[in-house]
Amino acid sequence: MATAQEIVGKHTADAPVNIEGLVEDLGVELVRKADLHPLIAGQIECIEPNRFRISVNKNDHYYRRRFTTAHELAHFLLHRNLIARGVDDTKAYRSLDIGNFNNQNITREHEVEANRFASRVLMPKDLVRKYHGEYAGDITLLAKKFQVSEEAMGYRLQALGLA
Ligand SMILES: [Zn+2]
């Protein structure tokens, strides 16, 4: 059986990263366009012991939904023991008392960690460097290539010292 690392590698070999395929290959159910509270971007829930489902707000732009999917995947990979019944994320990626779960285990630091993971998985360092060269640093082209918001790409370029 492939390790999580190998599965991640397969889906992040080129841009845009196949975030949906990655989630599903890791054995997590994915509802790409879910009916959620208007202030909730996404959630991850435990549907039975060791079975998880990520749901993403159908009203969000596709690029936002990709980021949300990656953020929820981070909770699965990094914070699985804290998920309990589930975790909701607001549009600002905070676990608050709106939505379905009001999870108190997930702290601000966990959210920062999940956002950092999402940024890294959607915009792998080597690929960003490669296309940053090819596109002469054009952030609009880069954001389109990676299917992320220009804001998310801007943060990533800064983190990599390419801004
Ligand atoms: Zn979160």
Boltz pocket constraint, residues with backbone or C-beta under 6 A from the ligand:
constraints:
  - pocket:
      binder: B
      contacts: [[A, 71], [A, 75], [A, 87], [A, 88], [A, 89], [A, 93], [A, 94], [A, 95], [A, 110], [A, 111], [A, 114]]
      max_distance: 6.0
